[in-house]
Amino acid sequence: MSQLNTKPNIAAPDDFYAALIQAHDGLSDDESAAFNARLILLLANHIGDAGVLGQALQAAAAPRRDS
């Protein structure tokens, strides 16, 4: 089973963040939530490994360390 990579792994994270914010521009809250859901499902399908996806679900559910 593969391990979830939680270390920085995006070559240009600021560019990706800007593109993500731009993708939400003009969307209502409901449209934005639907966009996020579609994006999550597309990325989960791309990952495809049930073990890694389970690790991601656990990591996302865990309380943030900096809160």
mmCIF file as Biopython writes it, N, C-alpha, C and O atoms, coordinates in Angstrom:
data_model
#
loop_
_atom_site.group_PDB
_atom_site.id
_atom_site.type_symbol
_atom_site.label_atom_id
_atom_site.label_alt_id
_atom_site.label_comp_id
_atom_site.label_asym_id
_atom_site.label_entity_id
_atom_site.label_seq_id
_atom_site.pdbx_PDB_ins_code
_atom_site.Cartn_x
_atom_site.Cartn_y
_atom_site.Cartn_z
_atom_site.occupancy
_atom_site.B_iso_or_equiv
_atom_site.auth_seq_id
_atom_site.auth_asym_id
_atom_site.pdbx_PDB_model_num
ATOM 1   N N  . MET A ? 1  ? 0.846   -1.181 0.000   1.0 0.0 1  A 1 
ATOM 2   C CA . MET A ? 1  ? 0.000   0.000  0.000   1.0 0.0 1  A 1 
ATOM 3   C C  . MET A ? 1  ? 0.891   1.244  0.000   1.0 0.0 1  A 1 
ATOM 4   O O  . MET A ? 1  ? 1.893   1.299  0.712   1.0 0.0 1  A 1 
ATOM 5   N N  . SER A ? 2  ? 0.521   2.224  -0.793  1.0 0.0 2  A 1 
ATOM 6   C CA . SER A ? 2  ? 1.237   3.494  -0.841  1.0 0.0 2  A 1 
ATOM 7   C C  . SER A ? 2  ? 0.925   4.319  0.392   1.0 0.0 2  A 1 
ATOM 8   O O  . SER A ? 2  ? -0.066  4.091  1.085   1.0 0.0 2  A 1 
ATOM 9   N N  . GLN A ? 3  ? 1.789   5.275  0.646   1.0 0.0 3  A 1 
ATOM 10  C CA . GLN A ? 3  ? 1.599   6.194  1.761   1.0 0.0 3  A 1 
ATOM 11  C C  . GLN A ? 3  ? 1.152   7.548  1.231   1.0 0.0 3  A 1 
ATOM 12  O O  . GLN A ? 3  ? 1.574   7.981  0.159   1.0 0.0 3  A 1 
ATOM 13  N N  . LEU A ? 4  ? 0.302   8.201  1.987   1.0 0.0 4  A 1 
ATOM 14  C CA . LEU A ? 4  ? -0.134  9.556  1.655   1.0 0.0 4  A 1 
ATOM 15  C C  . LEU A ? 4  ? 1.049   10.504 1.794   1.0 0.0 4  A 1 
ATOM 16  O O  . LEU A ? 4  ? 1.711   10.524 2.831   1.0 0.0 4  A 1 
ATOM 17  N N  . ASN A ? 5  ? 1.317   11.279 0.769   1.0 0.0 5  A 1 
ATOM 18  C CA . ASN A ? 5  ? 2.384   12.277 0.806   1.0 0.0 5  A 1 
ATOM 19  C C  . ASN A ? 5  ? 1.807   13.574 1.353   1.0 0.0 5  A 1 
ATOM 20  O O  . ASN A ? 5  ? 0.972   14.203 0.702   1.0 0.0 5  A 1 
ATOM 21  N N  . THR A ? 6  ? 2.241   13.979 2.538   1.0 0.0 6  A 1 
ATOM 22  C CA . THR A ? 6  ? 1.746   15.225 3.133   1.0 0.0 6  A 1 
ATOM 23  C C  . THR A ? 6  ? 2.801   16.325 3.095   1.0 0.0 6  A 1 
ATOM 24  O O  . THR A ? 6  ? 2.583   17.418 3.617   1.0 0.0 6  A 1 
ATOM 25  N N  . LYS A ? 7  ? 3.938   16.036 2.483   1.0 0.0 7  A 1 
ATOM 26  C CA . LYS A ? 7  ? 4.982   17.049 2.348   1.0 0.0 7  A 1 
ATOM 27  C C  . LYS A ? 7  ? 4.680   17.912 1.112   1.0 0.0 7  A 1 
ATOM 28  O O  . LYS A ? 7  ? 4.032   17.443 0.177   1.0 0.0 7  A 1 
ATOM 29  N N  . PRO A ? 8  ? 5.148   19.174 1.105   1.0 0.0 8  A 1 
ATOM 30  C CA . PRO A ? 8  ? 4.919   20.024 -0.066  1.0 0.0 8  A 1 
ATOM 31  C C  . PRO A ? 8  ? 5.357   19.301 -1.343  1.0 0.0 8  A 1 
ATOM 32  O O  . PRO A ? 8  ? 6.465   18.772 -1.420  1.0 0.0 8  A 1 
ATOM 33  N N  . ASN A ? 9  ? 4.460   19.288 -2.351  1.0 0.0 9  A 1 
ATOM 34  C CA . ASN A ? 9  ? 4.725   18.510 -3.561  1.0 0.0 9  A 1 
ATOM 35  C C  . ASN A ? 9  ? 4.215   19.212 -4.824  1.0 0.0 9  A 1 
ATOM 36  O O  . ASN A ? 9  ? 4.144   18.590 -5.885  1.0 0.0 9  A 1 
ATOM 37  N N  . ILE A ? 10 ? 3.867   20.465 -4.728  1.0 0.0 10 A 1 
ATOM 38  C CA . ILE A ? 10 ? 3.387   21.222 -5.885  1.0 0.0 10 A 1 
ATOM 39  C C  . ILE A ? 10 ? 4.496   22.184 -6.293  1.0 0.0 10 A 1 
ATOM 40  O O  . ILE A ? 10 ? 4.967   22.977 -5.477  1.0 0.0 10 A 1 
ATOM 41  N N  . ALA A ? 11 ? 4.909   22.115 -7.545  1.0 0.0 11 A 1 
ATOM 42  C CA . ALA A ? 11 ? 6.041   22.909 -8.029  1.0 0.0 11 A 1 
ATOM 43  C C  . ALA A ? 11 ? 5.821   24.413 -7.834  1.0 0.0 11 A 1 
ATOM 44  O O  . ALA A ? 11 ? 6.745   25.125 -7.441  1.0 0.0 11 A 1 
ATOM 45  N N  . ALA A ? 12 ? 4.634   24.890 -8.099  1.0 0.0 12 A 1 
ATOM 46  C CA . ALA A ? 12 ? 4.321   26.323 -7.980  1.0 0.0 12 A 1 
ATOM 47  C C  . ALA A ? 12 ? 3.041   26.464 -7.168  1.0 0.0 12 A 1 
ATOM 48  O O  . ALA A ? 12 ? 1.983   26.743 -7.732  1.0 0.0 12 A 1 
ATOM 49  N N  . PRO A ? 13 ? 3.117   26.276 -5.848  1.0 0.0 13 A 1 
ATOM 50  C CA . PRO A ? 13 ? 1.893   26.269 -5.044  1.0 0.0 13 A 1 
ATOM 51  C C  . PRO A ? 13 ? 1.105   27.572 -5.100  1.0 0.0 13 A 1 
ATOM 52  O O  . PRO A ? 13 ? -0.125  27.550 -5.084  1.0 0.0 13 A 1 
ATOM 53  N N  . ASP A ? 14 ? 1.795   28.702 -5.163  1.0 0.0 14 A 1 
ATOM 54  C CA . ASP A ? 14 ? 1.083   29.981 -5.232  1.0 0.0 14 A 1 
ATOM 55  C C  . ASP A ? 14 ? 0.297   30.104 -6.530  1.0 0.0 14 A 1 
ATOM 56  O O  . ASP A ? 14 ? -0.808  30.645 -6.538  1.0 0.0 14 A 1 
ATOM 57  N N  . ASP A ? 15 ? 0.863   29.605 -7.630  1.0 0.0 15 A 1 
ATOM 58  C CA . ASP A ? 15 ? 0.162   29.638 -8.913  1.0 0.0 15 A 1 
ATOM 59  C C  . ASP A ? 15 ? -1.073  28.744 -8.875  1.0 0.0 15 A 1 
ATOM 60  O O  . ASP A ? 15 ? -2.136  29.115 -9.374  1.0 0.0 15 A 1 
ATOM 61  N N  . PHE A ? 16 ? -0.921  27.553 -8.271  1.0 0.0 16 A 1 
ATOM 62  C CA . PHE A ? 16 ? -2.078  26.663 -8.154  1.0 0.0 16 A 1 
ATOM 63  C C  . PHE A ? 16 ? -3.161  27.300 -7.290  1.0 0.0 16 A 1 
ATOM 64  O O  . PHE A ? 16 ? -4.341  27.254 -7.636  1.0 0.0 16 A 1 
ATOM 65  N N  . TYR A ? 17 ? -2.759  27.897 -6.161  1.0 0.0 17 A 1 
ATOM 66  C CA . TYR A ? 17 ? -3.738  28.537 -5.285  1.0 0.0 17 A 1 
ATOM 67  C C  . TYR A ? 17 ? -4.475  29.657 -6.027  1.0 0.0 17 A 1 
ATOM 68  O O  . TYR A ? 17 ? -5.693  29.787 -5.911  1.0 0.0 17 A 1 
ATOM 69  N N  . ALA A ? 18 ? -3.736  30.454 -6.781  1.0 0.0 18 A 1 
ATOM 70  C CA . ALA A ? 18 ? -4.362  31.536 -7.547  1.0 0.0 18 A 1 
ATOM 71  C C  . ALA A ? 18 ? -5.355  30.972 -8.566  1.0 0.0 18 A 1 
ATOM 72  O O  . ALA A ? 18 ? -6.442  31.523 -8.738  1.0 0.0 18 A 1 
ATOM 73  N N  . ALA A ? 19 ? -4.989  29.879 -9.244  1.0 0.0 19 A 1 
ATOM 74  C CA . ALA A ? 19 ? -5.896  29.261 -10.215 1.0 0.0 19 A 1 
ATOM 75  C C  . ALA A ? 19 ? -7.128  28.698 -9.525  1.0 0.0 19 A 1 
ATOM 76  O O  . ALA A ? 19 ? -8.234  28.789 -10.059 1.0 0.0 19 A 1 
ATOM 77  N N  . LEU A ? 20 ? -6.950  28.119 -8.344  1.0 0.0 20 A 1 
ATOM 78  C CA . LEU A ? 20 ? -8.085  27.586 -7.584  1.0 0.0 20 A 1 
ATOM 79  C C  . LEU A ? 20 ? -9.039  28.702 -7.175  1.0 0.0 20 A 1 
ATOM 80  O O  . LEU A ? 20 ? -10.255 28.568 -7.319  1.0 0.0 20 A 1 
ATOM 81  N N  . ILE A ? 21 ? -8.497  29.787 -6.671  1.0 0.0 21 A 1 
ATOM 82  C CA . ILE A ? 21 ? -9.332  30.934 -6.285  1.0 0.0 21 A 1 
ATOM 83  C C  . ILE A ? 21 ? -10.048 31.500 -7.511  1.0 0.0 21 A 1 
ATOM 84  O O  . ILE A ? 21 ? -11.230 31.838 -7.442  1.0 0.0 21 A 1 
ATOM 85  N N  . GLN A ? 22 ? -9.333  31.602 -8.627  1.0 0.0 22 A 1 
ATOM 86  C CA . GLN A ? 22 ? -9.944  32.127 -9.851  1.0 0.0 22 A 1 
ATOM 87  C C  . GLN A ? 22 ? -11.075 31.218 -10.331 1.0 0.0 22 A 1 
ATOM 88  O O  . GLN A ? 22 ? -12.083 31.703 -10.846 1.0 0.0 22 A 1 
ATOM 89  N N  . ALA A ? 23 ? -10.917 29.918 -10.168 1.0 0.0 23 A 1 
ATOM 90  C CA . ALA A ? 23 ? -11.955 28.971 -10.584 1.0 0.0 23 A 1 
ATOM 91  C C  . ALA A ? 23 ? -13.245 29.178 -9.798  1.0 0.0 23 A 1 
ATOM 92  O O  . ALA A ? 23 ? -14.328 28.851 -10.283 1.0 0.0 23 A 1 
ATOM 93  N N  . HIS A ? 24 ? -13.133 29.715 -8.598  1.0 0.0 24 A 1 
ATOM 94  C CA . HIS A ? 24 ? -14.306 29.962 -7.749  1.0 0.0 24 A 1 
ATOM 95  C C  . HIS A ? 24 ? -14.917 31.348 -7.979  1.0 0.0 24 A 1 
ATOM 96  O O  . HIS A ? 24 ? -16.010 31.641 -7.495  1.0 0.0 24 A 1 
ATOM 97  N N  . ASP A ? 25 ? -14.207 32.189 -8.717  1.0 0.0 25 A 1 
ATOM 98  C CA . ASP A ? 25 ? -14.660 33.565 -8.933  1.0 0.0 25 A 1 
ATOM 99  C C  . ASP A ? 25 ? -16.034 33.589 -9.583  1.0 0.0 25 A 1 
ATOM 100 O O  . ASP A ? 25 ? -16.254 32.968 -10.622 1.0 0.0 25 A 1 
ATOM 101 N N  . GLY A ? 26 ? -16.945 34.304 -8.965  1.0 0.0 26 A 1 
ATOM 102 C CA . GLY A ? 26 ? -18.290 34.462 -9.502  1.0 0.0 26 A 1 
ATOM 103 C C  . GLY A ? 26 ? -19.249 33.347 -9.142  1.0 0.0 26 A 1 
ATOM 104 O O  . GLY A ? 26 ? -20.423 33.409 -9.506  1.0 0.0 26 A 1 
ATOM 105 N N  . LEU A ? 27 ? -18.780 32.325 -8.435  1.0 0.0 27 A 1 
ATOM 106 C CA . LEU A ? 27 ? -19.661 31.218 -8.052  1.0 0.0 27 A 1 
ATOM 107 C C  . LEU A ? 27 ? -20.388 31.549 -6.750  1.0 0.0 27 A 1 
ATOM 108 O O  . LEU A ? 27 ? -19.836 32.208 -5.869  1.0 0.0 27 A 1 
ATOM 109 N N  . SER A ? 28 ? -21.613 31.090 -6.642  1.0 0.0 28 A 1 
ATOM 110 C CA . SER A ? 28 ? -22.333 31.203 -5.374  1.0 0.0 28 A 1 
ATOM 111 C C  . SER A ? 28 ? -21.713 30.216 -4.386  1.0 0.0 28 A 1 
ATOM 112 O O  . SER A ? 28 ? -20.881 29.393 -4.768  1.0 0.0 28 A 1 
ATOM 113 N N  . ASP A ? 29 ? -22.110 30.295 -3.136  1.0 0.0 29 A 1 
ATOM 114 C CA . ASP A ? 29 ? -21.601 29.340 -2.138  1.0 0.0 29 A 1 
ATOM 115 C C  . ASP A ? 29 ? -21.933 27.908 -2.536  1.0 0.0 29 A 1 
ATOM 116 O O  . ASP A ? 29 ? -21.087 27.021 -2.424  1.0 0.0 29 A 1 
ATOM 117 N N  . ASP A ? 30 ? -23.158 27.674 -3.000  1.0 0.0 30 A 1 
ATOM 118 C CA . ASP A ? 30 ? -23.555 26.324 -3.419  1.0 0.0 30 A 1 
ATOM 119 C C  . ASP A ? 30 ? -22.763 25.857 -4.641  1.0 0.0 30 A 1 
ATOM 120 O O  . ASP A ? 30 ? -22.333 24.705 -4.698  1.0 0.0 30 A 1 
ATOM 121 N N  . GLU A ? 31 ? -22.569 26.744 -5.613  1.0 0.0 31 A 1 
ATOM 122 C CA . GLU A ? 31 ? -21.785 26.396 -6.798  1.0 0.0 31 A 1 
ATOM 123 C C  . GLU A ? 31 ? -20.326 26.111 -6.429  1.0 0.0 31 A 1 
ATOM 124 O O  . GLU A ? 31 ? -19.701 25.203 -6.975  1.0 0.0 31 A 1 
ATOM 125 N N  . SER A ? 32 ? -19.800 26.904 -5.494  1.0 0.0 32 A 1 
ATOM 126 C CA . SER A ? 32 ? -18.431 26.710 -5.036  1.0 0.0 32 A 1 
ATOM 127 C C  . SER A ? 32 ? -18.272 25.364 -4.333  1.0 0.0 32 A 1 
ATOM 128 O O  . SER A ? 32 ? -17.282 24.666 -4.548  1.0 0.0 32 A 1 
ATOM 129 N N  . ALA A ? 33 ? -19.235 24.999 -3.499  1.0 0.0 33 A 1 
ATOM 130 C CA . ALA A ? 33 ? -19.198 23.700 -2.821  1.0 0.0 33 A 1 
ATOM 131 C C  . ALA A ? 33 ? -19.298 22.561 -3.823  1.0 0.0 33 A 1 
ATOM 132 O O  . ALA A ? 33 ? -18.618 21.545 -3.676  1.0 0.0 33 A 1 
ATOM 133 N N  . ALA A ? 34 ? -20.136 22.720 -4.837  1.0 0.0 34 A 1 
ATOM 134 C CA . ALA A ? 34 ? -20.275 21.690 -5.873  1.0 0.0 34 A 1 
ATOM 135 C C  . ALA A ? 34 ? -18.987 21.571 -6.684  1.0 0.0 34 A 1 
ATOM 136 O O  . ALA A ? 34 ? -18.572 20.464 -7.026  1.0 0.0 34 A 1 
ATOM 137 N N  . PHE A ? 35 ? -18.359 22.693 -6.990  1.0 0.0 35 A 1 
ATOM 138 C CA . PHE A ? 35 ? -17.077 22.676 -7.691  1.0 0.0 35 A 1 
ATOM 139 C C  . PHE A ? 35 ? -16.041 21.909 -6.868  1.0 0.0 35 A 1 
ATOM 140 O O  . PHE A ? 35 ? -15.333 21.049 -7.392  1.0 0.0 35 A 1 
ATOM 141 N N  . ASN A ? 36 ? -15.960 22.232 -5.566  1.0 0.0 36 A 1 
ATOM 142 C CA . ASN A ? 36 ? -15.008 21.535 -4.696  1.0 0.0 36 A 1 
ATOM 143 C C  . ASN A ? 36 ? -15.273 20.033 -4.667  1.0 0.0 36 A 1 
ATOM 144 O O  . ASN A ? 36 ? -14.338 19.233 -4.705  1.0 0.0 36 A 1 
ATOM 145 N N  . ALA A ? 37 ? -16.536 19.654 -4.599  1.0 0.0 37 A 1 
ATOM 146 C CA . ALA A ? 37 ? -16.879 18.225 -4.572  1.0 0.0 37 A 1 
ATOM 147 C C  . ALA A ? 37 ? -16.437 17.543 -5.865  1.0 0.0 37 A 1 
ATOM 148 O O  . ALA A ? 37 ? -15.874 16.449 -5.824  1.0 0.0 37 A 1 
ATOM 149 N N  . ARG A ? 38 ? -16.686 18.181 -7.014  1.0 0.0 38 A 1 
ATOM 150 C CA . ARG A ? 38 ? -16.253 17.598 -8.294  1.0 0.0 38 A 1 
ATOM 151 C C  . ARG A ? 38 ? -14.738 17.483 -8.361  1.0 0.0 38 A 1 
ATOM 152 O O  . ARG A ? 38 ? -14.208 16.474 -8.827  1.0 0.0 38 A 1 
ATOM 153 N N  . LEU A ? 39 ? -14.044 18.508 -7.899  1.0 0.0 39 A 1 
ATOM 154 C CA . LEU A ? 39 ? -12.581 18.495 -7.911  1.0 0.0 39 A 1 
ATOM 155 C C  . LEU A ? 39 ? -12.046 17.378 -7.017  1.0 0.0 39 A 1 
ATOM 156 O O  . LEU A ? 39 ? -11.119 16.668 -7.406  1.0 0.0 39 A 1 
ATOM 157 N N  . ILE A ? 40 ? -12.614 17.217 -5.834  1.0 0.0 40 A 1 
ATOM 158 C CA . ILE A ? 40 ? -12.196 16.148 -4.922  1.0 0.0 40 A 1 
ATOM 159 C C  . ILE A ? 40 ? -12.399 14.787 -5.562  1.0 0.0 40 A 1 
ATOM 160 O O  . ILE A ? 40 ? -11.521 13.928 -5.481  1.0 0.0 40 A 1 
ATOM 161 N N  . LEU A ? 41 ? -13.541 14.579 -6.194  1.0 0.0 41 A 1 
ATOM 162 C CA . LEU A ? 41 ? -13.814 13.288 -6.831  1.0 0.0 41 A 1 
ATOM 163 C C  . LEU A ? 41 ? -12.885 13.022 -8.010  1.0 0.0 41 A 1 
ATOM 164 O O  . LEU A ? 41 ? -12.448 11.888 -8.211  1.0 0.0 41 A 1 
ATOM 165 N N  . LEU A ? 42 ? -12.583 14.045 -8.783  1.0 0.0 42 A 1 
ATOM 166 C CA . LEU A ? 42 ? -11.637 13.882 -9.893  1.0 0.0 42 A 1 
ATOM 167 C C  . LEU A ? 42 ? -10.240 13.512 -9.383  1.0 0.0 42 A 1 
ATOM 168 O O  . LEU A ? 42 ? -9.588  12.619 -9.924  1.0 0.0 42 A 1 
ATOM 169 N N  . LEU A ? 43 ? -9.794  14.206 -8.342  1.0 0.0 43 A 1 
ATOM 170 C CA . LEU A ? 43 ? -8.470  13.916 -7.797  1.0 0.0 43 A 1 
ATOM 171 C C  . LEU A ? 43 ? -8.432  12.562 -7.108  1.0 0.0 43 A 1 
ATOM 172 O O  . LEU A ? 43 ? -7.432  11.851 -7.204  1.0 0.0 43 A 1 
ATOM 173 N N  . ALA A ? 44 ? -9.511  12.192 -6.411  1.0 0.0 44 A 1 
ATOM 174 C CA . ALA A ? 44 ? -9.574  10.870 -5.784  1.0 0.0 44 A 1 
ATOM 175 C C  . ALA A ? 44 ? -9.526  9.780  -6.846  1.0 0.0 44 A 1 
ATOM 176 O O  . ALA A ? 44 ? -8.859  8.763  -6.655  1.0 0.0 44 A 1 
ATOM 177 N N  . ASN A ? 45 ? -10.214 9.975  -7.949  1.0 0.0 45 A 1 
ATOM 178 C CA . ASN A ? 45 ? -10.177 9.008  -9.039  1.0 0.0 45 A 1 
ATOM 179 C C  . ASN A ? 45 ? -8.768  8.907  -9.611  1.0 0.0 45 A 1 
ATOM 180 O O  . ASN A ? 45 ? -8.302  7.815  -9.936  1.0 0.0 45 A 1 
ATOM 181 N N  . HIS A ? 46 ? -8.095  10.036 -9.733  1.0 0.0 46 A 1 
ATOM 182 C CA . HIS A ? 46 ? -6.731  10.039 -10.251 1.0 0.0 46 A 1 
ATOM 183 C C  . HIS A ? 46 ? -5.793  9.260  -9.313  1.0 0.0 46 A 1 
ATOM 184 O O  . HIS A ? 46 ? -4.943  8.503  -9.780  1.0 0.0 46 A 1 
ATOM 185 N N  . ILE A ? 47 ? -5.944  9.441  -8.018  1.0 0.0 47 A 1 
ATOM 186 C CA . ILE A ? 47 ? -5.124  8.714  -7.039  1.0 0.0 47 A 1 
ATOM 187 C C  . ILE A ? 47 ? -5.443  7.230  -7.116  1.0 0.0 47 A 1 
ATOM 188 O O  . ILE A ? 47 ? -4.546  6.398  -7.259  1.0 0.0 47 A 1 
ATOM 189 N N  . GLY A ? 48 ? -6.711  6.909  -7.022  1.0 0.0 48 A 1 
ATOM 190 C CA . GLY A ? 48 ? -7.173  5.546  -7.239  1.0 0.0 48 A 1 
ATOM 191 C C  . GLY A ? 48 ? -6.847  4.516  -6.175  1.0 0.0 48 A 1 
ATOM 192 O O  . GLY A ? 48 ? -7.423  3.429  -6.200  1.0 0.0 48 A 1 
ATOM 193 N N  . ASP A ? 49 ? -5.970  4.797  -5.263  1.0 0.0 49 A 1 
ATOM 194 C CA . ASP A ? 49 ? -5.541  3.845  -4.235  1.0 0.0 49 A 1 
ATOM 195 C C  . ASP A ? 49 ? -6.415  4.032  -2.995  1.0 0.0 49 A 1 
ATOM 196 O O  . ASP A ? 49 ? -6.352  5.067  -2.331  1.0 0.0 49 A 1 
ATOM 197 N N  . ALA A ? 50 ? -7.236  3.011  -2.687  1.0 0.0 50 A 1 
ATOM 198 C CA . ALA A ? 50 ? -8.177  3.119  -1.565  1.0 0.0 50 A 1 
ATOM 199 C C  . ALA A ? 50 ? -7.458  3.366  -0.241  1.0 0.0 50 A 1 
ATOM 200 O O  . ALA A ? 50 ? -7.974  4.080  0.619   1.0 0.0 50 A 1 
ATOM 201 N N  . GLY A ? 51 ? -6.283  2.787  -0.075  1.0 0.0 51 A 1 
ATOM 202 C CA . GLY A ? 51 ? -5.527  2.992  1.156   1.0 0.0 51 A 1 
ATOM 203 C C  . GLY A ? 51 ? -5.080  4.439  1.314   1.0 0.0 51 A 1 
ATOM 204 O O  . GLY A ? 51 ? -5.211  5.021  2.390   1.0 0.0 51 A 1 
ATOM 205 N N  . VAL A ? 52 ? -4.556  5.012  0.246   1.0 0.0 52 A 1 
ATOM 206 C CA . VAL A ? 52 ? -4.116  6.410  0.277   1.0 0.0 52 A 1 
ATOM 207 C C  . VAL A ? 52 ? -5.315  7.333  0.499   1.0 0.0 52 A 1 
ATOM 208 O O  . VAL A ? 52 ? -5.232  8.299  1.257   1.0 0.0 52 A 1 
ATOM 209 N N  . LEU A ? 53 ? -6.426  7.027  -0.166  1.0 0.0 53 A 1 
ATOM 210 C CA . LEU A ? 53 ? -7.618  7.849  0.015   1.0 0.0 53 A 1 
ATOM 211 C C  . LEU A ? 53 ? -8.118  7.775  1.452   1.0 0.0 53 A 1 
ATOM 212 O O  . LEU A ? 53 ? -8.547  8.785  2.009   1.0 0.0 53 A 1 
ATOM 213 N N  . GLY A ? 54 ? -8.067  6.592  2.057   1.0 0.0 54 A 1 
ATOM 214 C CA . GLY A ? 54 ? -8.445  6.451  3.462   1.0 0.0 54 A 1 
ATOM 215 C C  . GLY A ? 54 ? -7.535  7.264  4.367   1.0 0.0 54 A 1 
ATOM 216 O O  . GLY A ? 54 ? -8.000  7.900  5.312   1.0 0.0 54 A 1 
ATOM 217 N N  . GLN A ? 55 ? -6.234  7.244  4.080   1.0 0.0 55 A 1 
ATOM 218 C CA . GLN A ? 55 ? -5.294  8.048  4.858   1.0 0.0 55 A 1 
ATOM 219 C C  . GLN A ? 55 ? -5.611  9.536  4.711   1.0 0.0 55 A 1 
ATOM 220 O O  . GLN A ? 55 ? -5.528  10.290 5.680   1.0 0.0 55 A 1 
ATOM 221 N N  . ALA A ? 56 ? -5.971  9.954  3.507   1.0 0.0 56 A 1 
ATOM 222 C CA . ALA A ? 56 ? -6.310  11.357 3.264   1.0 0.0 56 A 1 
ATOM 223 C C  . ALA A ? 56 ? -7.567  11.753 4.044   1.0 0.0 56 A 1 
ATOM 224 O O  . ALA A ? 56 ? -7.630  12.841 4.615   1.0 0.0 56 A 1 
ATOM 225 N N  . LEU A ? 57 ? -8.563  10.865 4.066   1.0 0.0 57 A 1 
ATOM 226 C CA . LEU A ? 57 ? -9.774  11.154 4.836   1.0 0.0 57 A 1 
ATOM 227 C C  . LEU A ? 57 ? -9.450  11.310 6.315   1.0 0.0 57 A 1 
ATOM 228 O O  . LEU A ? 57 ? -9.948  12.225 6.971   1.0 0.0 57 A 1 
ATOM 229 N N  . GLN A ? 58 ? -8.620  10.421 6.838   1.0 0.0 58 A 1 
ATOM 230 C CA . GLN A ? 58 ? -8.230  10.516 8.251   1.0 0.0 58 A 1 
ATOM 231 C C  . GLN A ? 58 ? -7.460  11.791 8.534   1.0 0.0 58 A 1 
ATOM 232 O O  . GLN A ? 58 ? -7.700  12.460 9.538   1.0 0.0 58 A 1 
ATOM 233 N N  . ALA A ? 59 ? -6.524  12.130 7.636   1.0 0.0 59 A 1 
ATOM 234 C CA . ALA A ? 59 ? -5.724  13.347 7.832   1.0 0.0 59 A 1 
ATOM 235 C C  . ALA A ? 59 ? -6.590  14.603 7.780   1.0 0.0 59 A 1 
ATOM 236 O O  . ALA A ? 59 ? -6.375  15.543 8.546   1.0 0.0 59 A 1 
ATOM 237 N N  . ALA A ? 60 ? -7.565  14.617 6.879   1.0 0.0 60 A 1 
ATOM 238 C CA . ALA A ? 60 ? -8.438  15.784 6.766   1.0 0.0 60 A 1 
ATOM 239 C C  . ALA A ? 60 ? -9.363  15.915 7.963   1.0 0.0 60 A 1 
ATOM 240 O O  . ALA A ? 60 ? -9.754  17.024 8.325   1.0 0.0 60 A 1 
ATOM 241 N N  . ALA A ? 61 ? -9.720  14.787 8.587   1.0 0.0 61 A 1 
ATOM 242 C CA . ALA A ? 61 ? -10.625 14.808 9.747   1.0 0.0 61 A 1 
ATOM 243 C C  . ALA A ? 61 ? -9.904  15.155 11.036  1.0 0.0 61 A 1 
ATOM 244 O O  . ALA A ? 61 ? -10.540 15.579 12.001  1.0 0.0 61 A 1 
ATOM 245 N N  . ALA A ? 62 ? -8.580  14.984 11.072  1.0 0.0 62 A 1 
ATOM 246 C CA . ALA A ? 62 ? -7.815  15.226 12.291  1.0 0.0 62 A 1 
ATOM 247 C C  . ALA A ? 62 ? -7.798  16.726 12.604  1.0 0.0 62 A 1 
ATOM 248 O O  . ALA A ? 62 ? -7.772  17.560 11.699  1.0 0.0 62 A 1 
ATOM 249 N N  . PRO A ? 63 ? -7.814  17.051 13.894  1.0 0.0 63 A 1 
ATOM 250 C CA . PRO A ? 63 ? -7.728  18.470 14.259  1.0 0.0 63 A 1 
ATOM 251 C C  . PRO A ? 63 ? -6.411  19.061 13.765  1.0 0.0 63 A 1 
ATOM 252 O O  . PRO A ? 63 ? -5.379  18.390 13.756  1.0 0.0 63 A 1 
ATOM 253 N N  . ARG A ? 64 ? -6.464  20.305 13.363  1.0 0.0 64 A 1 
ATOM 254 C CA . ARG A ? 64 ? -5.251  20.981 12.909  1.0 0.0 64 A 1 
ATOM 255 C C  . ARG A ? 64 ? -4.336  21.205 14.094  1.0 0.0 64 A 1 
ATOM 256 O O  . ARG A ? 64 ? -4.789  21.531 15.191  1.0 0.0 64 A 1 
ATOM 257 N N  . ARG A ? 65 ? -3.056  21.030 13.867  1.0 0.0 65 A 1 
ATOM 258 C CA . ARG A ? 65 ? -2.062  21.202 14.936  1.0 0.0 65 A 1 
ATOM 259 C C  . ARG A ? 65 ? -1.868  22.651 15.325  1.0 0.0 65 A 1 
ATOM 260 O O  . ARG A ? 65 ? -1.485  22.942 16.459  1.0 0.0 65 A 1 
ATOM 261 N N  . ASP A ? 66 ? -2.131  23.584 14.383  1.0 0.0 66 A 1 
ATOM 262 C CA . ASP A ? 66 ? -1.878  25.002 14.666  1.0 0.0 66 A 1 
ATOM 263 C C  . ASP A ? 66 ? -3.115  25.733 15.163  1.0 0.0 66 A 1 
ATOM 264 O O  . ASP A ? 66 ? -3.088  26.957 15.291  1.0 0.0 66 A 1 
ATOM 265 N N  . SER A ? 67 ? -4.216  25.009 15.452  1.0 0.0 67 A 1 
ATOM 266 C CA . SER A ? 67 ? -5.424  25.685 15.941  1.0 0.0 67 A 1 
ATOM 267 C C  . SER A ? 67 ? -5.414  25.743 17.446  1.0 0.0 67 A 1 
ATOM 268 O O  . SER A ? 67 ? -6.347  26.275 18.049  1.0 0.0 67 A 1 
#
